[in-house]
Amino acid sequence: MAAAEPLLNAPEFTVSELSSALKRTVEDAYGHVRVRGEISGFRGPHSSGHCYFALKDESAKIEAVIWKGVHSRMRFKPQEGLEVIATGKLTTYPGSSKYQIVIEAIEPAGVGALMALMEERKRKLAAEGLFDAARKQLLPWLPEVIGVVTSPTGAVIRDILHRLEDRFPRRVLVWPVKVQGEGSAEQVAAAIRGFNALPEGGRIPRPDLLIVARGGGSLEDLWSFNEEIVVRAAADSMIPLISAVGHETDITLIDFAADKRAPTPTAAAEMAVPVRAELFVEVTALARRTMLCWQRAQEGRRNELRAAARALPAAGELLAIPRQRLDGAGAALPRGLKANTHAHFRRFAATSAKLTLRVLHAQVSHAAQRLTINSERLTNGARSLVRSRRDRFAGLEVRLKASRLSNVKAQRQTIARDRERALRLAERARRALVTALQRHQARIAHSGQLLAALSYRSVLARGFALVRDEQGHPVHAAAQIGPGARLDLEFSDGKVGATADADRPAATRPVKPAASEPKTSAPKRVVKPAGQGSLF
């Protein structure tokens, strides 16, 4: 079948002419349109005052722009994730060969699908109590170790580290995760639970504070932090957690479950530690104030002591009256002792007159009767006490048996849960080991292929030979070979010895050996073949 003849009469367009024609066609066919869709990628007005974003639905997306003057006159401002009805003019942008709508008016049409899903999930988790203020923990005043869950390659981790270095350097453990896309939510949740699973005093220190951080982005970019698995992991964290996802205007569900929300990752670093220089200044000021207060207090006590010392009388004046009383008491003591002795003698004489043998027998019998009664009461009391103790011990024995049975049951359940967890961890370790072995085997295979590709033996397999002298050193030029020199020629399938000709100082063409000569008698063709060049 003959090739089609070129259309020589077809008009030729420049790219600018074609773009202008398409622009006029689109604008004439769609002067003003009303489009319903969800706002995506809105980040507020540009530095020029214009707004750039996109309108999308389930299967398509169209770029949109609002000029600065139109945006300032709008009653309803565009917001990320809202479903709106936009009125404007359809046109093209020749700079990138795309069509767009220049919006002149905008009105709300309902909350977008993602925003509706987010609100529904927020209500569900709030009903479970995950956002209650009673669950919030206080942040440590000066944590020793700070755990950061973020991407290791972004600017967020550098901002956090620089801010911590400026304020109060602390030890930082970074758990690298994906912060966007498929699998990112599972990685963030696993990082939070992994930090909480670290043992106290282990080889890897357990953080005193966690920071979950990510830079700004659209609602779709930040959607991983609205996933239920991430929110539950943040709510279950026993380590105080700061959420620093997005910019100040970005709101995610992890912000409600975290113990503290930071508007930016840099603000999270500021919340985590105080300013070291300010602490030094404050401690110095407090020390100075303490010393001044102590000095003023000491000076006041010294002045009070001096005033009290001046007001006190002399020691002689204080002891004059007590001395006189002591002298009077000393003079009256002998007479008082004699009178006291006579009084006690009269009392003892009167008492001895009343004591007879009959009275003593009556008192002894009365005492024996009281002793018998008290002995019976003591015996009855001991029996009742033993009986009550026996009943109490029997009750305690029953309670102990029941408690032991319940404790054994609880321990068995704990052992079963630990065994199940150990099995899950063993399975994860096995899968990780298999994956690591496969990765290392692939690297070894790749290295073997690379070694085979770079080896000089592959060059020998293409018909070249390697020439070595008697010491085994490679020969690079014919000038290095003397007359009668012994040479080793290495081919792809083995080695051959040869001797250099003495009458060949500068041969330009190889001499083909006779068919009957052995391989060892053909050094000219192997030592310096024409056009072959040096292998080294």
C-alpha positions in Angstrom: 0.0 0.0 0.0 1.5 3.3 -1.1 2.4 6.0 1.6 0.0 8.9 1.8 1.1 12.1 0.0 1.8 15.0 2.4 -0.8 17.7 2.5 1.3 20.5 1.1 -1.6 23.0 1.1 -2.4 22.5 4.9 -1.7 25.8 6.8 1.1 25.9 9.3 0.5 27.3 12.8 3.0 28.4 15.3 2.6 27.2 18.9 1.4 30.6 20.0 -1.1 30.9 17.1 -2.5 27.4 17.9 -2.7 28.2 21.7 -4.5 31.5 20.9 -7.0 29.7 18.6 -7.8 27.1 21.2 -8.2 29.8 23.8 -10.7 31.7 21.7 -12.6 28.5 20.9 -12.9 27.5 24.6 -13.9 31.0 25.7 -16.5 31.4 22.9 -18.0 27.9 23.5 -18.1 28.3 27.4 -18.5 32.0 28.2 -19.7 31.6 31.7 -20.3 28.3 33.5 -21.3 27.2 37.0 -19.2 24.3 38.3 -19.9 22.2 41.4 -16.9 20.5 43.1 -14.7 20.2 46.2 -11.9 22.7 46.8 -8.5 21.0 46.9 -5.0 22.4 47.4 -6.1 25.8 48.7 -3.3 27.4 50.8 -4.7 30.9 51.1 -3.9 33.9 48.9 -0.6 34.0 47.0 2.0 36.7 47.8 0.5 38.5 44.8 -3.0 38.4 46.3 -4.4 35.9 43.8 -5.7 32.5 44.8 -4.8 29.2 43.0 -6.4 25.9 43.8 -8.4 23.1 42.1 -12.1 21.9 41.9 -12.5 18.2 41.9 -15.2 15.4 42.1 -14.9 11.6 42.0 -13.2 11.3 38.6 -11.9 14.7 37.4 -10.2 17.9 38.5 -10.1 21.4 37.0 -7.6 24.1 38.0 -9.1 27.4 39.3 -7.9 30.9 39.9 -9.4 33.9 41.7 -7.9 37.3 41.0 -6.9 39.6 43.9 -9.7 42.2 43.3 -12.4 39.5 43.1 -11.2 37.7 46.2 -11.3 40.9 48.3 -14.9 41.5 47.4 -16.2 38.0 48.1 -18.4 37.5 51.1 -17.7 33.8 51.2 -14.0 32.9 51.2 -12.8 29.6 49.8 -11.6 26.9 52.3 -9.9 23.6 51.9 -12.2 20.6 51.5 -15.5 22.5 51.1 -17.9 21.6 48.3 -18.8 24.8 46.4 -20.6 26.1 43.4 -18.2 28.4 41.4 -19.3 30.8 38.7 -16.7 32.0 36.2 -15.2 32.0 32.8 -13.5 28.9 31.2 -10.2 29.7 29.6 -6.8 28.2 28.8 -3.3 28.8 30.1 -0.9 28.5 27.2 2.2 28.4 29.5 1.4 24.8 30.5 -1.2 23.7 27.9 -4.1 23.3 30.4 -7.5 24.8 30.8 -8.8 26.5 33.9 -11.7 28.4 35.3 -11.4 32.1 36.4 -13.9 32.3 39.2 -16.0 35.4 39.7 -18.3 34.2 42.4 -18.4 31.3 44.8 -21.0 29.9 47.1 -21.0 26.9 49.5 -22.7 23.7 48.3 -22.1 21.5 51.4 -19.1 20.0 53.1 -16.8 17.9 51.0 -16.6 14.1 51.2 -13.3 14.1 53.1 -14.5 16.8 55.5 -17.8 14.9 56.1 -15.8 11.7 56.8 -13.5 13.5 59.1 -16.4 15.1 61.0 -18.2 11.7 61.3 -15.0 10.0 62.6 -14.4 12.9 65.0 -17.9 12.4 66.5 -17.4 8.7 66.8 -14.1 9.0 68.6 -15.3 11.8 70.8 -18.2 9.6 71.9 -15.7 7.0 73.0 -14.0 9.5 75.2 -10.7 9.7 73.3 -10.7 13.5 73.2 -11.6 14.0 76.9 -9.6 16.6 78.8 -9.3 14.1 81.7 -7.1 11.9 79.5 -4.6 14.6 78.8 -1.2 14.3 80.5 1.1 17.1 81.7 4.2 17.6 79.6 7.5 17.1 81.5 9.2 20.3 82.4 12.7 19.3 81.1 12.7 15.9 79.4 15.9 14.0 79.1 15.0 12.1 75.9 12.6 13.3 73.2 11.2 10.9 70.6 10.2 12.4 67.2 8.0 10.6 64.7 8.4 12.2 61.3 10.1 11.8 57.9 13.9 11.8 58.2 14.4 13.6 54.9 12.1 16.6 55.3 12.7 20.1 56.7 10.6 19.3 59.8 13.2 17.3 61.6 15.9 19.9 60.9 13.7 22.7 62.2 13.0 20.7 65.4 16.7 19.8 66.0 17.8 23.4 65.3 15.2 24.8 67.7 16.1 22.3 70.5 19.8 23.2 70.0 19.0 26.9 70.3 16.8 26.5 73.4 18.0 23.6 75.5 20.0 20.7 73.8 18.4 17.3 74.6 18.9 13.8 73.4 16.5 13.1 70.4 15.4 9.7 69.1 14.0 9.9 65.5 11.6 7.1 64.3 11.6 7.5 60.5 8.1 7.1 58.9 6.2 8.0 55.8 4.0 11.0 56.5 2.0 10.7 53.3 0.6 8.0 51.0 -0.3 4.4 51.4 0.9 2.7 54.6 1.9 6.0 56.3 -0.8 5.8 58.9 0.3 2.3 59.9 3.9 3.4 60.2 3.0 6.5 62.4 0.8 4.3 64.7 3.6 1.7 64.9 6.2 4.3 65.8 4.0 5.7 68.7 3.4 2.2 70.0 7.0 1.3 69.5 8.3 4.2 71.6 5.8 3.3 74.4 7.0 -0.4 74.3 10.6 0.6 75.0 11.5 -0.7 78.6 12.7 1.6 81.3 16.5 1.4 81.6 17.0 -0.6 78.4 19.7 -0.3 75.8 17.6 2.3 73.9 16.4 4.9 76.4 12.6 5.4 76.7 11.6 8.9 75.7 10.1 11.2 78.2 8.1 13.1 75.5 6.9 12.3 72.0 6.5 14.8 69.1 4.5 13.7 66.0 5.4 16.2 63.3 4.7 16.9 59.6 4.9 20.0 57.4 1.9 21.6 55.7 -0.1 20.1 52.9 -3.6 19.7 51.5 -6.3 17.8 53.3 -5.4 14.7 51.2 -1.7 15.0 52.2 -2.6 15.2 55.9 -5.2 12.5 55.8 -2.9 9.9 57.3 -3.2 11.7 60.6 -7.0 11.5 60.5 -6.9 7.7 60.3 -8.5 5.9 63.3 -5.4 3.8 63.9 -3.2 6.9 64.4 -5.7 8.6 66.7 -6.1 5.6 68.9 -2.4 5.1 69.1 -2.0 8.7 70.2 -4.8 8.4 72.8 -3.3 5.2 74.2 0.2 6.6 74.5 1.5 6.5 78.1 4.2 9.0 77.1 3.1 12.6 76.9 2.6 13.5 73.2 2.7 16.7 71.2 0.9 16.9 67.8 2.6 19.2 65.3 1.0 18.3 62.0 0.7 20.9 59.3 0.6 24.7 59.7 -1.4 26.7 62.2 -4.6 26.6 60.1 -4.4 22.8 59.5 -6.6 20.7 61.8 -6.3 16.9 62.1 -7.9 14.3 64.5 -4.6 13.5 66.1 -4.6 17.1 67.5 -7.6 16.3 69.6 -6.2 13.0 70.9 -2.7 14.4 71.7 -1.9 15.8 75.1 -0.8 19.1 73.5 -1.2 20.6 70.0 1.5 22.8 68.5 0.7 25.1 65.5 4.0 24.2 63.8 6.9 21.7 64.4 9.1 24.6 65.6 6.5 25.5 68.2 6.4 21.9 69.3 10.2 22.1 70.0 9.6 25.3 72.0 6.9 23.6 74.0 9.1 20.6 74.7 12.0 22.4 76.5 12.6 25.8 78.2 15.2 28.3 77.2 18.5 27.3 78.8 19.9 30.9 78.9 16.8 32.2 80.5 17.0 29.5 83.1 20.6 30.5 83.9 19.6 34.1 84.2 16.6 33.2 86.4 18.6 30.9 88.7 21.3 33.6 89.0 18.7 36.2 89.9 17.1 33.9 92.4 20.5 33.1 94.0 21.2 36.8 94.3 17.8 37.6 95.8 18.2 34.7 98.3 21.6 36.0 99.4 20.3 39.5 99.8 17.3 38.3 101.8 19.6 36.2 104.0 21.9 39.1 104.6 19.0 41.4 105.5 17.5 38.8 107.8 20.9 38.3 109.6 21.4 42.1 110.0 17.9 42.4 111.4 18.4 39.6 113.9 21.8 41.1 114.9 20.2 44.5 115.6 17.4 42.8 117.6 20.0 40.9 119.7 21.9 44.1 120.4 18.7 45.9 121.5 17.6 43.0 123.7 21.1 42.8 125.2 21.0 46.5 126.1 17.5 46.1 127.7 18.4 43.1 129.9 19.5 43.8 133.6 22.8 42.7 135.0 23.3 39.1 136.3 23.8 40.2 139.9 20.5 42.1 140.0 18.6 39.1 138.7 20.1 36.7 141.3 19.9 38.9 144.4 16.3 38.0 145.5 16.8 34.2 144.7 19.9 34.2 146.9 18.0 35.7 149.8 15.2 33.1 149.4 17.8 30.3 149.3 19.4 31.5 152.5 16.0 31.7 154.4 15.1 28.1 153.2 18.4 26.8 154.3 18.0 28.2 157.8 14.4 26.7 158.1 15.3 23.2 156.8 16.5 21.5 160.1 13.3 22.5 161.9 11.1 21.3 159.1 12.8 17.9 158.9 12.3 17.3 162.6 8.6 18.3 162.5 8.0 16.1 159.4 9.7 13.1 161.1 7.5 13.5 164.3 4.3 13.7 162.2 5.1 10.5 160.2 6.0 8.6 163.5 2.6 9.5 165.0 0.8 8.3 161.8 2.6 5.0 161.8 1.9 4.4 165.5 -1.8 5.0 164.9 -1.9 2.6 161.9 0.0 -0.2 163.8 -2.5 -0.1 166.6 -5.4 -0.9 164.2 -3.6 -3.9 162.6 -4.6 -7.3 164.2 -4.3 -11.0 163.1 -8.1 -11.3 162.4 -8.1 -8.3 160.1 -5.1 -9.7 158.2 -6.8 -13.2 157.8 -10.0 -11.4 156.4 -8.0 -9.4 153.9 -6.1 -12.5 152.7 -9.3 -14.5 152.2 -10.9 -11.6 150.4 -7.9 -11.3 148.1 -8.0 -15.1 147.4 -11.7 -14.9 146.5 -11.0 -12.0 144.1 -8.1 -14.0 142.6 -10.4 -17.0 142.0 -13.1 -14.9 140.3 -10.5 -13.1 138.1 -9.0 -16.5 137.1 -12.4 -17.8 136.0 -13.1 -14.6 134.1 -9.7 -14.9 132.4 -10.3 -18.5 131.5 -13.7 -17.7 129.9 -12.2 -14.7 128.1 -9.4 -16.8 126.7 -11.8 -19.5 125.4 -14.0 -16.9 123.7 -11.0 -15.2 122.2 -9.6 -18.5 120.9 -13.1 -19.4 119.5 -13.4 -16.0 117.7 -9.9 -16.3 116.4 -10.6 -19.7 115.1 -13.7 -18.5 113.3 -11.8 -15.6 111.8 -9.0 -17.8 110.6 -11.5 -20.2 109.0 -13.1 -17.3 107.1 -9.6 -16.0 106.1 -8.8 -19.5 104.9 -11.9 -19.6 102.6 -11.1 -16.2 101.2 -7.5 -17.1 100.7 -8.5 -20.2 98.7 -10.9 -18.2 96.6 -8.3 -15.5 96.0 -5.7 -18.0 95.1 -8.0 -19.6 92.6 -8.8 -16.3 91.0 -5.1 -15.3 91.0 -4.2 -18.6 89.3 -6.9 -18.0 86.7 -5.7 -14.4 86.1 -2.1 -15.6 85.8 -3.1 -18.2 83.3 -4.9 -15.6 81.2 -1.9 -13.3 81.4 0.4 -16.2 80.4 -1.9 -17.0 77.4 -1.9 -13.4 76.3 1.9 -13.2 76.6 2.2 -16.5 74.7 0.0 -15.1 71.9 2.0 -11.9 71.8 5.3 -13.9 71.7 4.0 -15.9 68.8 3.0 -12.8 66.9 6.4 -11.2 67.5 8.1 -14.5 66.5 6.1 -14.5 63.2 7.0 -10.9 62.6 10.7 -11.6 63.3 10.6 -14.6 60.9 9.0 -12.5 58.1 11.6 -9.7 58.8 14.4 -12.3 58.7 13.1 -13.7 55.4 12.8 -10.3 53.9 16.4 -9.3 55.0 17.8 -12.6 53.6 16.1 -12.0 50.3 17.4 -8.4 50.2 21.0 -9.6 50.9 20.7 -12.4 48.4 19.6 -9.9 45.7 22.5 -7.6 46.6 25.0 -10.5 46.5 23.6 -11.6 43.1 23.8 -8.0 41.8 27.4 -7.7 43.1 28.3 -11.0 41.4 26.9 -9.8 38.1 28.7 -6.5 38.4 32.0 -8.3 39.2 31.6 -10.5 36.2 30.9 -7.5 34.0 33.9 -5.6 35.2 36.4 -8.6 35.3 39.2 -8.6 32.7 38.3 -12.3 32.0 35.3 -11.2 30.1 37.7 -9.2 27.8 39.8 -12.3 27.4 36.7 -14.2 26.4 36.2 -11.9 23.4 39.6 -13.0 21.9 42.1 -10.8 23.7 45.2 -12.0 25.7 47.0 -10.8 28.8 50.8 -10.6 28.5 53.0 -11.0 31.7 56.7 -11.0 32.2 58.7 -13.6 34.2 57.8 -11.9 37.5 54.1 -12.0 36.6 53.8 -8.3 36.0 51.6 -7.1 33.1 53.4 -5.8 30.0 51.9 -2.6 28.7 54.1 -1.8 25.6 56.4 -3.6 23.2 59.3 -1.5 24.3 59.3 -3.2 27.7 60.1 -6.6 26.1 63.8 -7.4 25.5 65.2 -9.9 23.0 64.6 -13.5 24.1 62.4 -12.5 27.1 60.2 -15.1 28.6 56.5 -14.2 28.4 53.3 -15.7 29.8 50.2 -15.3 27.7 46.9 -15.8 29.4 43.8 -16.6 27.3 40.3 -17.2 28.4 40.8 -20.9 28.5 44.3 -21.1 29.9 47.9 -19.9 29.9 50.7 -20.3 27.3 54.5 -19.6 27.6 56.3 -17.7 24.8 59.8 -16.2 24.0 60.2 -12.8 22.3 62.1 -12.7 19.0 65.5 -10.9 19.1 65.2 -9.4 15.5 61.9 -7.5 16.0 62.5 -4.1 17.5 59.5 -2.3 16.0 57.1 -4.5 14.1 54.0 -2.7 12.8 52.1 -5.7 11.4 51.6 -9.0 13.1 53.4 -12.0 11.6 51.0 -15.0 11.1 52.7 -18.2 12.4 52.8 -21.3 10.3 50.1 -23.9 10.9 52.5 -26.5 12.0 54.1 -24.3 14.8 52.9 -24.8 18.3 51.1 -22.1 20.3 54.2 -21.3 22.3 56.1 -20.2 19.2 53.8 -17.3 18.2 54.6 -14.5 20.6 54.5 -11.7 17.9 50.8 -12.0 17.4 50.0 -12.0 21.1 52.5 -9.5 22.5 51.5 -6.5 20.4 48.6 -7.2 17.9 47.9 -4.4 15.5 44.9 -2.2 16.4 44.3 -4.0 19.7 45.7 -1.5 22.1 46.6 -2.0 25.7 44.3 -3.7 28.1 45.5 -1.4 30.9 
